[in-house]
């Protein structure tokens, strides 16, 4: 018998709302998001600036709390975890790649990549980091600091760090936004190749429609709501 559907889902967002206070009053960022992503699926989230794409990713990562609704990642209800629990879930299950790299400037490439494994108390953190850097073609740059690396190299270090613990879920927020077209294409080829190799689930936030079509499914967001989810969205950007 097939396992229950819920156990085959990597992401479940149920009626998720995010509201933030402002001088003008409460601002609704997400307005009732319902989204299911299956294990191993690659899903692109597209939409105009300010539509709520990045907030959706932050909520999925447990970096921002939903004001209401339920967020379930890898069968774990994030609403039931404290900050330490969320941090451990991210370190063990989730790899996050941001547009701005978020590398620690005073740490070498290998030290940056070793951080998630060290957080989990793994004795082989440096070995794992070295292997991850080799996977992204940077074994010759392990002792370099971020400031000594090109933008493309820094993003590859960020990818190595995100995937070093073999996460089941990869979250990528405009990962090529600070890169030129050629370097960005190379980085995305690498990210998709590593995703396939590890059979991870990918949630990709992007404004690049061509890049979005490389995913299995495209979700369109506008004004904090999902306005299209599935093959129809994919056809609209082809």
Secondary structure as UniProt FT lines:
FT   HELIX           5..8
FT   STRAND          9..22
FT   TURN            23..24
FT   STRAND          25..38
FT   TURN            39..40
FT   STRAND          42..46
FT   TURN            49..50
FT   HELIX           53..61
FT   STRAND          68..73
FT   TURN            74..75
FT   STRAND          76..77
FT   HELIX           78..80
FT   HELIX           83..93
FT   STRAND          94..97
FT   TURN            99..100
FT   TURN            105..106
FT   HELIX           109..119
FT   TURN            120..121
FT   TURN            123..124
FT   HELIX           125..135
FT   TURN            136..137
FT   HELIX           139..141
FT   TURN            142..143
FT   HELIX           146..148
FT   HELIX           151..163
FT   TURN            164..165
FT   STRAND          169..173
FT   TURN            175..178
FT   HELIX           181..198
FT   STRAND          201..205
FT   HELIX           209..212
FT   TURN            213..214
FT   STRAND          217..222
FT   TURN            223..224
FT   STRAND          225..230
FT   HELIX           231..236
//
